[in-house]
Amino acid sequence: MIVRRSLWQSLRDLVSLVTSSWLVVGDFNAVLGTHEYLGLCSPPRSSCEDFSSVIEDCDLIGVRSQGARFTWARGHYPRTRIERRLDRALVSEGCILCWLDISCVAIPRRFSDHCPSVIRLSDIETISPMPFRFQSMWLDHPDFMALVRRIWSSSFVGTPPRVVINKLKLLKNALKTWNWEVFGDLNSNITRKSAELQSIQLQMSNLGFSEELFLAVSRVHHGLDVLLRRQECFLS
């Protein structure tokens, strides 16, 4: 409690120094009321009032939140399960005037007991085509080397340099097709798997803990981890 009140005072001191738009985001370790809490013990009323007061004193506005209702969870059994909305984004009025759209997305938990928060200041995305490149994640697939050997054993007529060029072209096209058939659209798969994980976590928040949902979370976690490792190889 003492640490939080020190943080609240620091925010009050900071607002007098800020002359432009500002945004505060992260784990505040506090909730605004029982509607942001799920569990046996309700949050202390004084803590909720302190948090509400500092938001009002600093003229901050809560950013529209998407995703998980509760951003922090602990406990794997119904009797010990606790969930809270500890993570959020707060902005000044000037920040709202600077951006057409601001939102905070609580993405599914993976390694932490907190949902990571992603702040979106614009929904405009620039997508540029990517050139062909070798993906190190291919090396982990058992069919990769067989595909390379089959393509490289193809017969071509011409000078040795021309044969090599033709084989490389054939291999590139074959790898593009194989990559799509085996791995698919990696970003889309990650998006779908993250949405599935988020959906299950929302069910746990709304319906309560169950062994079936817990096993479903573990299964989807594993699938998402595989996809993210592939993405890490892709980006490395």
Buried (B, 14 or more C-beta within 10 A) or exposed (E): EEEBEEBBEEBEEEBEEEEEBBBBBEEBBBBBBEEBBBBEEEBEEEBBEBBBEBBEEBEBBEBEBEBBBBBBBEEEEEEEBBBBBBBBBBBBEEBBEEBEEBBBBBBBBEEEEBBBBBEBBEEEEEEEEEEEEEBEBBEEBEEBEEBBEEBEEEEEEEEEEEBEEBBEEBBEEBBEEBBEEEBEEBEEBBEBBBBBBBEBBBBBBEEEBEEEBBEBBEEBBEBBEEBBEBBEBBEE
